[in-house]
């Protein structure tokens, strides 16, 4: 708006100056994706950083463009994650990456992301998938049958058959949908993600094997077997199966879904 002499009024002058300033800022930032964007990363690098924070991981096989951006800007992404007290874990052979809390005695590191609460049966299923993966060294893809996995878990059965089957299905769905370590590869055939290796640590493997051996020897059965498996405190409070209450940790993911 201007007066009869063509001189802008105060309000119009302020609006014009703000627009010019914003345009100048937009011009000065070659990485800007929108007006007033002060970010310095390219779009794909921003997207891979966001996926890492959302979790549970970024896969080169599933997201090749994001993977390329991660490999190209690994140092920058690692630095941005350090700003959030997070460590980047990257496997360039199997092409996947995820974040976890920085571990150091130099500072008191806050919890930036949550841990996933898993049932005893979830963890036992992870162990079976891990064993199947490790039993096929050098294989580019490890394909499993759902029934084969269920049969291997039968020794851990608690309660009646229908309840156990329901719990098995719940664990399988968490492997497929939440943890994304199973990917459909045909009718009741699924590919096991190499990420499984990082979702269950050696201590948990040893504990589960000890439980398995006790069950096989007739020394443990049902809820006694579950009690023999030590619990691990987590930040998550999601509902779990009625008769399956042990916990384990996974590489942390962003608050949901983290």
Secondary structure, DSSP 8 states (H G I E B T S, - for coil): -B-TTS-B-HHHHHHHHHHHHHHHHHHH-TT-SSTT----S-HHHHHHHHHHHH-S-EETTT-HHHHHHHHHTHHHHHHHHHTTTEEEEEETTTTEEEEEE---SSS-----SB-----HHHHHHHHHHHHHHHTSTT-S--EEEHHHHHHHHGGG--S-HHHHHHHHHHHHHIIIIIS--EEEEETTEEEE-TTHHHHS-HHHHHHHHHHHHHHHTTS--THHHHHHS-----S------TT-------S-B-S---
